[in-house]
Amino acid sequence: MNSHFRRLFHEQEGQALYLFAALLIVLLGMAALSIDIGFALHAQRELQASADAAATAGALDLPNSTATAIAKEYDGESTGMNSYPDLQGVQMVSGYPMTTCVTGIAGAPPCNSTTPNAIEVEETVTVPLFFARVFTSQPITLVARAEALAPSVAAVPYNIVVIVDTTASMQTADSACPVPPGWPGNATVTREDCAKEGVATLLGELAPCSSNLASCGTVTNGNVQNPVQEVALYIFPGLGSSSNPGAEYDCWTQSPGVVPYGTSTNYQAIGLSSDYKASDSSGLNAGNSNLVDAITWTNQSGNCLTVNGSHLLQYGLQDPGGEHTFYAQAITAAQAMLQGARQNVQNVIILLSDGDANATGSQILPAWAQNECGQAVAAAQAATAQNTWVYSIAYGAQQSGCSTDGGAYSPCSALQAIASDASKFYTDNQAVCPSSAHPSITSLNQIFSDIGRQFLNTRLIAWGTN
């Protein structure tokens, strides 16, 4: 018996099994911790990305009081536009988003207590542990902070052409557009008025020159010194002459002379201009800029404020006539102009129309009388292929129309196809012609404001910068 126990005591076989069992526990514990830590790091990256996006979106709206609300729209909470399905329970920390005034960064826009130039976002989320529960039952609380500066001198140069429908259908009233202050009660606010107000909103978002300049300087031929974002205004049907485009927006003291669509038609009402504001932070330069005058609702001198029946003869773009719509050549003409304009900038076309191309008879060249919506799509796709961003705004677009296309396109589908991608398509009527990328942006002012913010640059800065 004693010899049997002595053998067991001195026997070394099987000792590796005990060591392996002990090491296996350690290895499994390390693997479990690695999985949990990896999940936490992944969650932290997603949380930080949503905070960065929220701060950037809010900063683009500064110094407006709505900046914090916009930041909330783009946060990582369940209702935010940057929520992640695998990261539930994200919350904005109380007191945030918060606007602030940053003065310690070179080139930062001017600011004070009532005009902030930066926004701070702080989000938090609690993520559970999986395998590490063997060691602790406490979840991990993650925090992400982001601070972004309002658009400043880093704004990217753009050449932007806005193409506005001025056919007869734009003379109809739009009850969604309020009557401006000072207008007679019997004045009709038309779809053209609404379009002009939208373009004015766009100009208010843009930067004619660097934001660190108190003044954009001397204006020469509609452009300031060292312009940043230049804007042109095109219309269809086109003008009968390029020598007097001002007839299109001078209260009709002269007829703009609409002509049938043709190869020599002038679609340009205003060429590329940057005099729409005297500085980045100032209001629109009414009375001193042809571009602003072309999209102003009323002439500030009051000369146009006369009532003709139920219509107010307001300043700015009018509807010179033309019952039929054809916009392919306006797109082609705009792109040709952009190709010959400033180089090393981003070219942009923004088209606003109901999309129903239906020109017939004397209104159009016979060669263009078929597939009119398809021709517009082809023109826009050709512009996109040349690196132009093409935006389309469906204003009253329907699911029926485009009668010359044989069912290939409807006004709605044509405008969707005209946009360079889904993010560049907007509509005022989600029920009839939905925009998957912008389901909550439906008024023309909202649409043009959202587009305008995309042409500005902001930047993330170190948290707590002051």
C-alpha positions in Angstrom: 0.0 0.0 0.0 2.8 2.4 0.9 4.5 1.8 -2.4 1.3 2.5 -4.3 0.9 6.0 -2.7 4.6 6.6 -3.2 4.1 5.9 -7.0 1.1 8.3 -7.1 3.1 11.0 -5.3 6.1 10.8 -7.7 4.1 10.1 -10.9 4.3 13.1 -13.4 2.0 11.8 -16.1 -1.2 14.0 -16.5 0.3 17.1 -14.9 0.0 18.9 -18.3 -3.8 18.4 -18.1 -4.1 20.4 -14.9 -1.9 23.1 -16.3 -3.9 23.3 -19.5 -7.1 23.5 -17.6 -5.8 26.4 -15.5 -4.4 28.2 -18.6 -7.6 27.6 -20.5 -9.5 29.6 -17.9 -7.0 32.4 -18.2 -7.1 32.3 -22.0 -10.9 32.2 -22.1 -11.0 35.1 -19.7 -8.7 37.1 -21.9 -10.7 36.3 -25.0 -13.9 37.3 -23.3 -12.3 40.6 -22.2 -11.0 41.1 -25.7 -14.5 40.6 -27.2 -16.1 43.0 -24.7 -13.4 45.6 -25.1 -13.6 45.3 -28.9 -17.4 45.8 -28.7 -16.9 48.8 -26.4 -14.3 50.4 -28.7 -16.6 49.8 -31.7 -19.5 51.5 -29.8 -17.2 54.4 -28.8 -16.3 55.0 -32.5 -20.0 55.0 -33.5 -20.8 57.3 -30.6 -18.0 59.7 -31.5 -19.1 59.7 -35.2 -22.6 60.6 -34.3 -21.4 63.4 -32.0 -19.1 64.7 -34.7 -21.9 64.7 -37.3 -24.3 66.5 -34.9 -21.7 69.2 -34.1 -20.9 69.7 -37.8 -24.5 69.9 -38.8 -25.3 72.4 -36.1 -22.2 74.5 -36.8 -23.3 74.9 -40.5 -26.4 76.7 -39.2 -24.6 79.1 -36.9 -25.1 81.8 -35.8 -28.9 81.1 -36.2 -30.8 80.1 -33.0 -31.9 76.9 -34.8 -28.3 75.5 -34.7 -28.9 73.5 -31.6 -32.1 72.0 -33.0 -30.4 71.0 -36.2 -27.6 69.4 -34.1 -30.2 67.3 -32.3 -31.7 66.2 -35.6 -28.3 64.7 -36.6 -27.3 63.1 -33.3 -27.1 59.5 -32.3 -30.3 59.2 -30.3 -33.0 56.8 -31.6 -34.7 59.6 -33.5 -31.5 61.2 -34.8 -30.3 60.9 -38.3 -27.0 59.3 -37.1 -28.4 56.6 -34.9 -26.9 53.1 -35.2 -29.0 50.0 -34.9 -26.4 48.2 -32.8 -26.0 51.2 -30.4 -29.2 51.6 -28.5 -29.9 54.1 -25.7 -27.7 57.0 -26.8 -28.6 60.2 -25.0 -27.6 63.8 -25.3 -26.1 65.0 -22.1 -28.2 67.6 -20.3 -27.4 71.1 -21.4 -26.1 70.1 -24.8 -26.0 70.9 -27.7 -24.6 74.2 -26.5 -23.5 77.2 -28.6 -20.4 79.1 -27.6 -18.0 81.9 -28.7 -14.5 80.9 -29.7 -11.9 83.6 -30.2 -8.7 81.6 -29.8 -8.5 80.2 -33.4 -7.1 82.1 -36.3 -9.8 82.8 -39.0 -12.7 82.0 -36.7 -15.8 84.0 -37.6 -16.5 87.0 -35.3 -18.7 86.2 -32.3 -20.2 87.6 -29.1 -22.6 86.6 -26.4 -25.6 86.8 -28.8 -23.8 85.7 -32.0 -22.1 82.3 -31.3 -19.6 80.8 -33.8 -19.2 77.3 -32.3 -21.3 74.5 -31.0 -20.6 71.7 -28.5 -22.2 68.3 -28.4 -21.8 65.7 -25.7 -23.5 62.3 -26.0 -23.4 59.2 -23.7 -24.5 55.6 -23.8 -24.3 52.6 -21.5 -23.2 49.4 -23.2 -23.6 45.9 -21.5 -20.8 43.4 -20.9 -21.1 39.9 -22.2 -18.4 37.5 -21.2 -16.8 39.9 -18.7 -19.8 39.5 -16.5 -17.9 36.7 -14.8 -15.7 39.4 -13.3 -18.2 42.3 -12.9 -21.8 43.0 -13.4 -21.3 46.7 -14.1 -21.9 47.9 -17.7 -19.6 50.4 -19.4 -20.7 54.1 -19.7 -19.2 55.8 -22.8 -19.0 59.5 -23.5 -18.3 61.3 -26.8 -17.7 65.1 -27.1 -17.4 67.2 -30.2 -17.0 70.9 -30.9 -17.3 72.4 -34.3 -16.6 75.9 -35.6 -19.0 77.8 -37.9 -18.1 78.1 -41.6 -15.3 80.4 -42.1 -12.4 81.2 -44.4 -12.1 77.6 -45.4 -15.3 77.8 -47.6 -14.8 75.9 -50.8 -15.1 77.9 -54.0 -18.2 77.1 -56.1 -19.7 78.1 -59.4 -23.5 77.7 -58.9 -26.2 78.0 -61.6 -29.8 78.1 -60.4 -32.3 77.3 -63.2 -35.8 78.5 -62.4 -38.9 77.5 -64.3 -40.7 80.7 -65.5 -43.4 79.1 -67.7 -47.0 80.0 -67.4 -47.7 77.4 -64.7 -45.6 79.4 -62.3 -48.2 82.2 -62.3 -50.6 80.1 -60.2 -51.0 80.8 -56.6 -49.2 78.9 -53.8 -51.1 79.0 -50.5 -48.1 77.6 -48.7 -46.2 80.8 -49.2 -47.3 83.6 -46.9 -48.1 87.1 -48.1 -45.0 89.3 -47.4 -45.4 92.2 -44.9 -46.7 95.4 -46.6 -48.4 93.6 -49.5 -52.1 94.4 -50.1 -54.5 91.8 -48.8 -55.8 91.0 -52.3 -52.3 90.2 -53.7 -51.6 86.7 -55.0 -48.4 85.0 -53.9 -47.4 82.9 -56.9 -45.3 79.9 -57.3 -42.7 82.2 -59.0 -42.7 84.3 -55.8 -42.1 81.2 -53.7 -39.2 80.2 -56.0 -37.6 83.6 -55.8 -37.8 83.5 -52.0 -36.1 80.1 -52.0 -33.3 81.4 -54.2 -32.9 84.4 -51.8 -32.6 81.9 -48.9 -29.9 80.1 -50.8 -27.9 83.4 -51.3 -28.2 84.1 -47.6 -26.4 80.9 -46.9 -23.6 81.4 -49.3 -20.2 83.2 -48.9 -19.4 85.7 -51.6 -15.9 86.2 -50.0 -13.9 85.0 -47.1 -15.8 85.3 -43.8 -12.9 87.0 -42.0 -13.2 90.1 -44.2 -15.3 93.0 -43.0 -16.1 93.8 -46.6 -15.8 91.9 -49.9 -14.4 95.0 -51.5 -14.9 96.6 -54.9 -17.4 95.1 -57.3 -16.4 94.8 -61.0 -18.9 93.4 -63.5 -21.0 91.8 -60.7 -18.1 90.2 -58.9 -16.2 91.1 -55.7 -12.5 90.8 -55.3 -11.4 87.2 -54.7 -14.9 85.7 -54.9 -15.6 82.4 -53.1 -19.0 81.3 -54.3 -20.4 82.8 -57.5 -24.0 82.3 -58.5 -25.8 82.6 -61.9 -29.5 82.6 -62.7 -30.9 80.8 -65.7 -34.5 80.6 -66.8 -36.7 78.8 -69.2 -38.3 79.6 -71.6 -35.3 81.7 -72.6 -35.1 85.4 -73.5 -35.3 86.7 -77.0 -32.1 88.7 -76.7 -28.9 88.5 -74.6 -28.5 92.3 -74.8 -31.2 93.2 -72.3 -31.7 90.4 -69.8 -32.7 93.0 -67.3 -36.1 93.2 -69.0 -36.8 89.9 -67.3 -36.8 91.4 -63.8 -37.5 95.1 -64.1 -41.2 95.1 -63.4 -41.9 94.5 -67.0 -41.3 98.0 -68.1 -40.1 96.2 -71.2 -41.2 92.8 -72.5 -38.5 90.2 -71.9 -39.3 88.9 -75.4 -39.8 85.2 -74.9 -38.8 83.1 -78.0 -39.4 79.5 -78.8 -36.8 77.0 -77.6 -33.9 77.0 -80.0 -30.2 76.7 -80.3 -29.7 80.5 -80.1 -32.1 81.1 -77.1 -30.6 83.0 -74.2 -31.3 81.1 -71.0 -29.0 83.3 -68.8 -30.8 86.1 -66.9 -27.8 86.8 -64.7 -24.2 85.6 -65.2 -21.9 84.3 -62.4 -22.0 87.0 -59.7 -20.7 87.4 -56.2 -22.1 90.9 -55.4 -25.2 89.4 -53.7 -23.8 90.4 -50.3 -21.4 93.1 -49.3 -19.7 90.7 -46.8 -20.2 87.1 -45.7 -22.2 88.2 -42.6 -24.3 91.0 -44.2 -27.8 90.8 -45.7 -28.6 90.6 -49.4 -27.4 93.5 -51.4 -30.7 94.7 -52.8 -30.6 97.6 -55.2 -26.9 97.1 -55.9 -26.9 93.6 -57.3 -28.7 92.5 -60.4 -28.8 88.9 -59.0 -30.5 90.0 -55.8 -32.9 92.3 -57.8 -33.8 89.3 -60.0 -35.0 87.3 -57.1 -36.3 90.0 -54.8 -40.1 89.9 -54.1 -40.6 93.6 -54.1 -38.6 96.6 -55.3 -37.3 98.4 -52.3 -37.9 101.8 -54.0 -41.6 100.9 -54.1 -42.0 101.7 -57.8 -43.4 98.2 -58.5 -45.8 98.0 -55.6 -49.0 98.5 -57.7 -51.9 96.2 -57.8 -53.2 95.1 -61.2 -56.5 93.2 -60.5 -55.6 90.6 -57.9 -51.9 90.5 -58.8 -49.1 92.6 -57.4 -46.6 93.7 -59.9 -43.6 92.8 -57.8 -40.0 93.1 -58.6 -37.8 90.1 -59.7 -38.4 87.2 -62.1 -41.7 87.2 -63.8 -43.5 84.7 -66.0 -43.1 86.0 -69.5 -45.3 83.3 -70.9 -45.0 80.1 -72.8 -47.5 77.4 -72.0 -45.1 74.6 -72.7 -42.1 73.4 -70.8 -38.7 72.3 -72.2 -35.7 72.4 -69.9 -33.1 70.1 -71.4 -31.4 73.0 -73.3 -31.3 75.2 -70.2 -29.3 72.5 -68.5 -27.0 72.1 -71.5 -26.4 75.8 -71.7 -25.7 76.1 -68.0 -23.1 73.3 -68.1 -21.4 74.8 -71.2 -21.1 78.1 -69.4 -19.7 76.4 -66.3 -17.1 74.6 -68.3 -15.7 77.9 -69.5 -15.9 79.7 -66.1 -13.5 79.6 -63.2 -11.4 76.5 -63.0 -10.4 74.4 -60.0 -13.8 75.0 -58.3 -16.8 72.8 -57.8 -19.5 73.4 -60.4 -23.1 73.1 -59.4 -26.5 73.2 -61.2 -29.8 73.5 -59.2 -32.9 73.0 -61.3 -36.4 74.0 -60.0 -39.4 72.8 -62.0 -42.6 70.8 -62.0 -40.7 68.5 -64.5 -43.5 68.2 -67.0 -41.7 68.8 -70.3 -44.5 69.1 -72.9 -43.5 71.7 -75.5 -45.2 71.4 -78.9 -45.7 73.1 -82.2 -44.0 76.5 -82.6 -42.7 76.4 -79.0 -39.9 73.9 -79.9 -37.6 72.8 -82.6 -38.9 69.6 -84.4 -35.7 67.7 -83.5 -36.4 68.2 -79.8 -40.1 67.3 -79.9 -39.7 63.7 -78.7 -38.5 62.3 -75.4 -38.3 65.8 -73.8 -38.0 64.6 -70.2 -35.5 62.0 -71.3 -33.4 64.7 -73.1 -33.3 66.7 -69.8 -32.2 63.5 -67.9 -29.5 62.9 -70.5 -28.3 66.6 -70.3 -28.1 66.4 -66.5 -26.2 63.0 -66.6 -23.7 64.5 -69.0 -23.1 67.3 -66.6 -22.7 64.9 -63.7 -20.2 62.9 -65.8 -18.2 66.2 -66.0 -18.1 66.4 -62.2 -20.8 68.9 -61.9 -23.2 68.4 -58.9 -26.7 68.5 -60.2 -29.5 69.1 -57.8 -33.2 69.0 -58.7 -36.2 70.4 -56.9 -39.6 68.9 -57.8 -42.0 71.8 -57.3 -45.5 70.4 -57.8 -44.2 67.4 -59.8 -46.7 64.7 -60.6 -46.5 61.0 -61.4 -48.2 61.6 -64.8 -47.0 63.8 -67.6 -44.0 63.9 -69.9 -46.4 63.1 -72.8 -43.6 62.9 -75.5 -41.6 60.2 -73.6 -44.0 57.3 -74.3 -44.2 56.4 -70.6 -40.4 56.2 -70.1 -40.6 59.1 -67.6 -43.0 60.9 -65.4 -42.3 64.5 -64.2 -41.4 63.0 -60.8 -39.1 60.2 -62.1 -37.4 62.6 -64.5 -36.5 65.0 -61.8 -35.3 62.2 -59.6 -33.1 60.9 -62.5 -31.7 64.5 -63.1 -30.2 64.7 -59.7 -26.6 63.4 -59.5 -27.6 61.1 -56.6 -30.5 60.6 -54.3 -29.1 63.1 -51.7 -29.4 65.9 -54.3 -33.2 65.4 -55.0 -35.7 67.4 -53.1 -39.5 67.8 -53.4 -42.2 69.9 -51.9 -44.7 67.0 -52.0 -43.6 63.8 -50.4 -47.0 62.2 -50.9 -46.9 62.4 -54.7 -43.1 62.5 -55.4 -41.2 61.4 -52.4 -37.5 62.1 -51.6 -36.0 59.2 -49.7 -33.0 61.3 -48.6 -35.0 64.4 -47.4 -38.4 63.2 -46.2 -38.9 66.1 -43.7 -37.6 69.0 -45.9 -40.5 70.1 -48.0 -40.9 73.9 -48.1 -38.8 75.7 -50.7 -37.1 77.8 -48.1 -36.1 74.7 -46.2 -34.9 73.0 -49.4 -32.7 75.9 -50.5 -31.4 76.4 -47.0 -30.4 72.8 -46.8 -28.7 72.9 -50.2 -26.9 76.1 -49.3 -25.4 74.6 -46.1 -23.8 71.9 -48.2 -21.7 74.5 -50.0 -20.1 75.7 -46.8 -17.2 74.2 -44.8 -17.0 73.9 -41.1 -14.4 72.1 -39.0 -14.2 70.2 -35.8 -12.0 71.7 -33.2 -10.5 70.5 -29.9 -13.1 70.2 -27.1 -13.2 73.1 -24.8 -11.5 75.6 -27.2 -12.4 79.1 -26.2 
